[in-house]
Amino acid sequence: MVGLGMIFDETYRPFFEQVHRDGLFRRDFGLVEVDLAAVATRTGSRAAKYLSLAPKPFANLVGDDAAERLAQSVDVVCVATPDDRHFAPAKAALAAGKHVLIEKPSVLSLAELDELQALAEKHGVLAKVVYHKLLDPDHKKLRTHVVEGNLKHVNNGYCSLLEPKSISMGQFAEWLSGRNPGTYVACHYTKLIDFSFGPDWKLARVGATGQRGLVGKADGSTWDSTQLQVTYTHPDGREAVFDIHTSWVTPDNFPGYVDQEVQFRFDNGVWAAHQRKRGVELTIEDRSPGEFKYTPNYHYNGTFVEPWGDRSQRGYGVEVIRRFFEEIAYVEHGATGDRDARLKAMRALRYNDLSADRNCVAIVQALEAILAEHAAGRPGSLAIVNGPHGGLVLEHAGSADRCVLYAPAV
């Protein structure tokens, strides 16, 4: 495990503890043992604290070369560092011939994506990205309607995800400088859109703007909120446009952990879902909305006392990690076919394979470049995808100048 922050506590930790206790079993690969063998972090302090609670000891590695040393001694590397620190440990693991799971967004540029994908292919291993929202029951049902032809030809949509100030000004404050909430969470929705309504359409344009002044300086490079607009072209030539709004400066006494909303409009219907309003409300005197939010989301991650007495922690945030390890177990221990065939089958999964992350990484790279231009006093840039001047090209508002962010086709 590279990185031991919030996402580890919410998803990886409960998975590792459960699979240590029960093993990982599926009929097509049998019983596979999975244990947390090593952790690489900057200081080792969180790992040291967890060592006293973990069901089995693990190596606590620190230092600039911790990720490289970790990759030599394990079978799988999970990367859950801040988004601008994904590339180096993922590269080290793939270069060592290890399977890799990377938190979203996988990387911040198409050039980095190319390098990681080439290493995965060279060494015959899986490189996967964690997009847990694709396992949200609401989002799975949305895609089911699309696959079954009930909802036809998406035209436009709106997505919003708002997080409290405690995220940006407390929990993530140490790495937030120069970052933005769009890269951090809008990729959830870019993947939802790209996967649910693709793959036959083409990414066409990316635009963005944002606001500053609360987390950082009003004229600085750290963003409070972003508004991202992504345009796709359907095979029939019609366009579909999606606006994705993200923020991490919502007041801390907001009734939900996060406020998440989506709406997609089709030729023949509308899909709207509000992730905070799923029918459960909770108030505990003197403990809400701080410790216990008024509108909890137990679909993502919940701790329970089961009817038979066991304590458990589950939800789609944990389930997606289990699924990744099942894919690796199938490649390495599957009972049918040869390894190459099993590897090919798992790489063909568009929902999480690194090879299917091109549009999402292109959007992230464009967003970062547009916001950098904005911070430099040149707002209003637009990224053109697979146009006459290159695969990802930044066009500047009011200027004939352009910047080629990525020359090959996206």
C-alpha positions as CSV (number, residue, x, y, z in Angstrom):
1,M,0.0,0.0,0.0
2,V,1.4,3.4,-1.0
3,G,-0.4,6.1,1.0
4,L,-2.3,5.6,4.2
5,G,-4.8,8.4,4.3
6,M,-8.6,8.8,4.4
7,I,-9.2,6.5,1.4
8,F,-7.2,3.7,3.0
9,D,-9.3,3.9,6.2
10,E,-12.6,4.0,4.3
11,T,-12.0,1.3,1.7
12,Y,-8.6,-0.6,1.7
13,R,-8.3,-1.2,5.4
14,P,-11.7,-2.9,5.8
15,F,-11.0,-5.0,2.7
16,F,-7.6,-6.2,3.9
17,E,-9.0,-7.0,7.3
18,Q,-11.9,-9.0,5.9
19,V,-9.8,-10.9,3.4
20,H,-7.1,-11.7,6.0
21,R,-9.9,-13.3,8.1
22,D,-11.8,-15.1,5.3
23,G,-9.5,-15.4,2.4
24,L,-10.5,-14.5,-1.2
25,F,-12.6,-17.2,-2.8
26,R,-14.3,-17.7,-6.1
27,R,-15.1,-21.0,-7.8
28,D,-13.0,-20.1,-10.9
29,F,-9.7,-19.4,-8.9
30,G,-10.3,-21.2,-5.6
31,L,-9.0,-19.9,-2.2
32,V,-6.4,-17.2,-2.4
33,E,-4.6,-15.7,0.6
34,V,-4.3,-11.9,0.6
35,D,-2.5,-9.9,3.2
36,L,-1.3,-6.4,3.6
37,A,2.5,-7.0,3.5
38,A,4.0,-3.5,3.3
39,V,3.2,0.1,3.5
40,A,5.1,3.1,2.0
41,T,4.4,6.6,3.3
42,R,6.3,9.8,3.7
43,T,6.6,9.7,7.5
44,G,5.4,6.3,8.6
45,S,3.4,7.7,11.5
46,R,0.0,6.6,10.4
47,A,1.4,3.1,9.5
48,A,3.0,2.9,13.0
49,K,-0.4,3.7,14.6
50,Y,-2.2,1.1,12.5
51,L,0.4,-1.6,13.2
52,S,-0.9,-1.8,16.8
53,L,-4.4,-2.6,15.4
54,A,-3.7,-4.6,12.3
55,P,-4.5,-8.3,12.3
56,K,-1.0,-9.1,10.9
57,P,2.3,-7.2,11.1
58,F,3.5,-5.4,7.9
59,A,6.7,-3.6,6.8
60,N,6.5,0.1,7.5
61,L,8.6,1.7,4.8
62,V,9.6,5.4,4.7
63,G,11.9,7.5,2.7
64,D,12.2,8.7,-0.9
65,D,12.8,5.2,-2.2
66,A,10.0,3.5,-0.1
67,A,7.7,2.8,-3.0
68,E,10.6,1.3,-5.0
69,R,11.6,-1.0,-2.1
70,L,8.0,-2.0,-1.4
71,A,7.5,-3.0,-5.1
72,Q,10.3,-5.6,-4.8
73,S,8.6,-7.6,-2.0
74,V,4.9,-7.8,-2.9
75,D,2.6,-9.1,-5.7
76,V,0.2,-6.1,-5.9
77,V,0.8,-2.4,-5.3
78,C,-2.1,-0.1,-4.4
79,V,-1.5,3.6,-4.9
80,A,-3.7,5.9,-2.8
81,T,-1.5,9.0,-2.5
82,P,-2.7,12.5,-3.5
83,D,-3.5,12.7,-7.2
84,D,-0.3,14.5,-8.2
85,R,1.8,11.7,-6.6
86,H,0.3,8.7,-8.4
87,F,2.7,8.4,-11.3
88,A,6.1,7.6,-9.6
89,P,5.0,4.7,-7.3
90,A,2.8,3.3,-10.1
91,K,5.7,3.4,-12.5
92,A,8.0,1.7,-9.9
93,A,5.6,-1.1,-9.3
94,L,4.9,-1.8,-13.0
95,A,8.6,-1.6,-13.8
96,A,9.1,-4.3,-11.1
97,G,6.5,-6.5,-12.9
98,K,3.7,-6.1,-10.2
99,H,0.0,-5.6,-10.6
100,V,-1.1,-2.1,-9.8
101,L,-4.3,-0.5,-8.6
102,I,-4.4,3.3,-8.7
103,E,-6.9,5.7,-7.1
104,K,-8.6,8.1,-9.5
105,P,-7.5,10.0,-11.4
106,S,-4.8,7.5,-12.5
107,V,-2.3,10.2,-13.7
108,L,-2.4,13.8,-14.7
109,S,-1.2,13.5,-18.3
110,L,-1.6,11.3,-21.4
111,A,2.2,11.0,-21.6
112,E,2.3,9.5,-18.1
113,L,-0.6,7.2,-19.0
114,D,1.3,6.0,-22.1
115,E,4.3,5.2,-20.0
116,L,2.4,3.2,-17.5
117,Q,0.4,1.3,-20.1
118,A,3.5,0.3,-21.9
119,L,5.1,-1.0,-18.7
120,A,2.0,-3.0,-17.9
121,E,2.0,-4.6,-21.4
122,K,5.8,-5.3,-21.3
123,H,5.6,-7.1,-18.0
124,G,2.3,-8.8,-18.5
125,V,0.5,-7.4,-15.5
126,L,-2.8,-5.6,-14.8
127,A,-2.9,-1.8,-14.3
128,K,-6.3,-0.7,-13.0
129,V,-8.0,2.5,-11.7
130,V,-10.4,2.7,-8.8
131,Y,-13.6,4.3,-10.0
132,H,-15.9,3.2,-7.1
133,K,-18.8,5.3,-8.2
134,L,-19.4,2.9,-11.1
135,L,-20.5,0.4,-8.5
136,D,-23.0,2.7,-6.8
137,P,-26.4,1.0,-7.2
138,D,-27.9,4.2,-8.7
139,H,-25.2,4.5,-11.3
140,K,-25.3,0.8,-12.2
141,K,-29.1,1.2,-12.7
142,L,-28.5,4.2,-15.0
143,R,-26.2,2.2,-17.2
144,T,-28.5,-0.7,-17.1
145,H,-31.3,1.5,-18.7
146,V,-28.8,2.7,-21.3
147,V,-27.5,-0.9,-22.2
148,E,-31.1,-2.2,-22.4
149,G,-32.1,0.7,-24.7
150,N,-34.7,2.2,-22.3
151,L,-32.8,5.5,-22.3
152,K,-31.8,6.6,-25.8
153,H,-29.1,9.1,-27.0
154,V,-27.9,11.3,-24.1
155,N,-28.0,15.0,-25.0
156,N,-26.6,16.8,-22.0
157,G,-26.2,16.5,-18.3
158,Y,-25.2,18.2,-15.0
159,C,-23.2,16.7,-12.2
160,S,-22.3,18.3,-8.8
161,L,-20.2,17.2,-5.9
162,L,-19.6,19.6,-3.0
163,E,-17.4,18.7,0.0
164,P,-17.0,20.5,3.3
165,K,-14.2,22.9,4.3
166,S,-12.8,20.3,6.7
167,I,-11.6,18.4,3.6
168,S,-9.6,21.3,2.1
169,M,-8.7,23.2,5.2
170,G,-8.0,20.3,7.5
171,Q,-7.8,16.7,6.2
172,F,-6.1,17.5,2.9
173,A,-4.5,20.9,3.8
174,E,-0.9,19.6,3.7
175,W,-1.1,18.6,-0.1
176,L,-3.7,21.1,-1.3
177,S,-1.5,23.9,-2.5
178,G,-1.8,24.4,-6.2
179,R,-4.5,21.8,-6.6
180,N,-8.2,21.9,-7.5
181,P,-11.3,20.0,-6.5
182,G,-12.1,19.2,-10.2
183,T,-9.1,16.9,-10.7
184,Y,-9.8,15.4,-7.2
185,V,-13.4,14.4,-7.7
186,A,-14.8,15.5,-11.1
187,C,-13.1,12.4,-12.6
188,H,-15.7,10.3,-10.8
189,Y,-18.3,11.8,-13.1
190,T,-16.1,12.0,-16.3
191,K,-15.7,8.3,-15.9
192,L,-19.4,7.7,-15.2
193,I,-20.2,9.6,-18.4
194,D,-17.5,8.2,-20.6
195,F,-18.2,4.6,-19.5
196,S,-22.0,4.7,-19.2
197,F,-22.7,6.4,-22.6
198,G,-19.7,5.3,-24.6
199,P,-17.6,3.9,-26.2
200,D,-18.9,4.7,-29.7
201,W,-18.8,8.5,-29.3
202,K,-15.7,10.8,-29.4
203,L,-14.4,13.3,-26.9
204,A,-14.4,16.7,-28.7
205,R,-13.8,19.7,-26.3
206,V,-13.0,20.6,-22.7
207,G,-13.6,23.9,-21.1
208,A,-13.3,25.0,-17.5
209,T,-13.3,27.9,-15.0
210,G,-13.2,28.2,-11.3
211,Q,-13.1,30.4,-8.2
212,R,-10.4,31.1,-5.6
213,G,-9.9,33.1,-2.4
214,L,-11.0,30.8,0.5
215,V,-8.5,27.9,0.5
216,G,-5.7,30.1,-1.0
217,K,-5.1,33.6,-2.4
218,A,-7.8,35.1,-4.8
219,D,-5.1,35.4,-7.5
220,G,-3.2,32.1,-6.7
221,S,-3.2,28.6,-8.1
222,T,-5.2,26.8,-5.4
223,W,-8.9,26.5,-6.3
224,D,-12.0,26.5,-4.1
225,S,-14.4,25.5,-6.8
226,T,-14.3,24.5,-10.5
227,Q,-16.9,24.3,-13.3
228,L,-15.9,21.8,-16.0
229,Q,-17.6,21.4,-19.3
230,V,-17.0,18.4,-21.5
231,T,-18.4,17.9,-25.0
232,Y,-18.7,14.5,-26.9
233,T,-19.7,13.9,-30.5
234,H,-22.1,10.9,-31.2
235,P,-21.5,8.8,-34.3
236,D,-24.5,10.6,-35.9
237,G,-22.7,13.9,-35.5
238,R,-24.9,15.3,-32.7
239,E,-23.1,16.6,-29.6
240,A,-23.6,15.9,-26.0
241,V,-22.5,18.4,-23.4
242,F,-21.9,17.8,-19.7
243,D,-21.3,20.4,-16.9
244,I,-19.5,19.1,-13.8
245,H,-19.3,21.4,-10.8
246,T,-17.1,20.6,-7.8
247,S,-16.1,22.4,-4.6
248,W,-14.4,21.7,-1.3
249,V,-15.5,24.8,0.6
250,T,-19.0,23.8,1.7
251,P,-19.7,24.8,5.3
252,D,-18.8,22.0,7.8
253,N,-22.2,22.0,9.3
254,F,-23.8,21.0,6.0
255,P,-26.2,18.1,6.7
256,G,-24.4,15.5,4.5
257,Y,-20.8,14.4,4.2
258,V,-20.9,15.5,0.6
259,D,-23.7,16.8,-1.6
260,Q,-23.8,14.8,-4.9
261,E,-26.3,15.3,-7.7
262,V,-26.6,14.1,-11.3
263,Q,-29.1,14.8,-14.1
264,F,-28.8,13.4,-17.6
265,R,-31.2,14.2,-20.4
266,F,-31.9,11.8,-23.2
267,D,-34.0,11.9,-26.4
268,N,-36.7,10.0,-24.6
269,G,-36.2,10.6,-20.9
270,V,-34.5,12.1,-17.9
271,W,-32.4,10.5,-15.2
272,A,-31.9,12.5,-12.0
273,A,-30.4,11.2,-8.8
274,H,-29.4,13.0,-5.5
275,Q,-26.9,10.9,-3.7
276,R,-27.6,12.6,-0.3
277,K,-31.3,12.1,-0.4
278,R,-31.7,8.3,-0.5
279,G,-34.4,8.1,2.2
280,V,-32.3,7.9,5.4
281,E,-32.2,10.7,8.0
282,L,-30.5,10.7,11.4
283,T,-30.3,13.2,14.2
284,I,-28.5,12.5,17.5
285,E,-28.5,15.3,20.1
286,D,-25.1,17.1,20.5
287,R,-23.6,14.7,17.8
288,S,-25.3,15.8,14.6
289,P,-24.3,17.0,12.0
290,G,-20.7,16.8,13.1
291,E,-20.1,13.1,14.1
292,F,-23.3,11.8,12.6
293,K,-24.6,13.5,9.5
294,Y,-28.3,14.1,9.0
295,T,-28.3,12.3,5.7
296,P,-25.7,9.4,5.8
297,N,-24.7,7.4,2.7
298,Y,-24.4,3.8,3.8
299,H,-24.3,2.6,0.2
300,Y,-20.7,3.8,-0.2
301,N,-19.4,2.7,3.2
302,G,-21.1,1.7,6.4
303,T,-20.2,-0.1,9.6
304,F,-22.8,-2.6,10.8
305,V,-23.6,-5.1,13.5
306,E,-25.0,-8.0,11.5
307,P,-28.1,-9.8,12.6
308,W,-25.9,-12.8,13.6
309,G,-23.7,-10.6,15.8
310,D,-20.6,-10.0,13.6
311,R,-19.4,-6.5,13.0
312,S,-18.8,-5.6,9.3
313,Q,-17.8,-2.7,7.1
314,R,-19.1,-2.7,3.6
315,G,-20.4,-0.7,0.7
316,Y,-19.4,-0.1,-2.9
317,G,-16.3,1.7,-1.8
318,V,-15.0,-1.6,-0.4
319,E,-16.6,-3.8,-3.0
320,V,-14.6,-2.2,-5.8
321,I,-11.3,-3.1,-4.1
322,R,-12.4,-6.7,-3.7
323,R,-13.4,-6.9,-7.4
324,F,-9.9,-5.7,-8.4
325,F,-8.2,-8.4,-6.3
326,E,-10.6,-11.0,-7.8
327,E,-9.5,-9.9,-11.3
328,I,-5.8,-10.4,-10.3
329,A,-6.5,-13.7,-8.6
330,Y,-8.3,-14.9,-11.7
331,V,-5.3,-13.9,-13.9
332,E,-2.8,-15.7,-11.6
333,H,-4.8,-18.6,-10.3
334,G,-7.7,-19.1,-12.7
335,A,-8.8,-22.7,-13.4
336,T,-9.7,-22.2,-17.1
337,G,-7.6,-21.2,-20.1
338,D,-4.0,-20.0,-20.0
339,R,-2.7,-16.9,-18.2
340,D,-2.3,-14.8,-21.4
341,A,-6.0,-15.4,-22.2
342,R,-7.1,-14.5,-18.7
343,L,-4.9,-11.4,-18.7
344,K,-6.4,-10.3,-22.0
345,A,-9.9,-10.8,-20.7
346,M,-9.3,-8.7,-17.6
347,R,-7.6,-6.0,-19.6
348,A,-10.7,-5.8,-21.8
349,L,-12.8,-4.5,-18.9
350,R,-13.5,-0.8,-19.8
351,Y,-14.7,0.2,-16.4
352,N,-11.3,0.1,-14.7
353,D,-8.4,-0.8,-17.1
354,L,-5.7,1.8,-17.6
355,S,-6.1,1.4,-21.4
356,A,-9.7,2.7,-21.1
357,D,-8.7,5.8,-19.1
358,R,-7.6,7.9,-22.0
359,N,-10.6,10.2,-22.2
360,C,-10.6,10.8,-18.5
361,V,-6.9,11.6,-18.3
362,A,-7.2,13.9,-21.3
363,I,-10.0,15.8,-19.5
364,V,-7.9,16.0,-16.3
365,Q,-4.8,17.2,-18.3
366,A,-7.0,19.8,-20.1
367,L,-8.5,21.0,-16.8
368,E,-5.2,21.4,-15.2
369,A,-3.8,23.4,-18.2
370,I,-6.9,25.6,-18.5
371,L,-6.8,26.5,-14.7
372,A,-3.0,27.2,-15.0
373,E,-3.7,29.7,-17.8
374,H,-6.5,31.2,-15.7
375,A,-4.2,31.6,-12.7
376,A,-1.7,33.3,-15.0
377,G,-4.3,35.9,-16.0
378,R,-5.6,34.3,-19.2
379,P,-9.0,32.8,-18.5
380,G,-11.3,31.2,-21.0
381,S,-9.0,28.7,-22.7
382,L,-10.5,25.7,-24.5
383,A,-9.0,22.3,-25.2
384,I,-9.7,20.7,-28.6
385,V,-9.4,16.9,-28.8
386,N,-8.1,15.2,-31.9
387,G,-8.3,18.3,-34.0
388,P,-6.1,19.5,-36.9
389,H,-3.3,20.6,-34.7
390,G,-2.9,17.5,-32.4
391,G,-4.5,15.1,-30.0
392,L,-5.0,17.6,-27.1
393,V,-4.5,21.3,-28.0
394,L,-5.1,24.3,-25.8
395,E,-6.6,27.2,-27.6
396,H,-6.3,30.6,-25.8
397,A,-9.3,33.0,-25.8
398,G,-8.7,36.1,-27.9
399,S,-5.4,34.8,-29.3
400,A,-4.2,32.9,-32.3
401,D,-1.6,31.2,-30.1
402,R,-2.1,27.5,-29.1
403,C,-0.3,25.0,-27.0
404,V,-0.1,21.3,-27.9
405,L,-0.5,19.4,-24.7
406,Y,-0.4,16.0,-26.4
407,A,0.5,15.5,-30.1
408,P,-0.7,11.9,-30.8
409,A,-4.4,11.1,-31.1
410,V,-6.1,10.7,-27.8
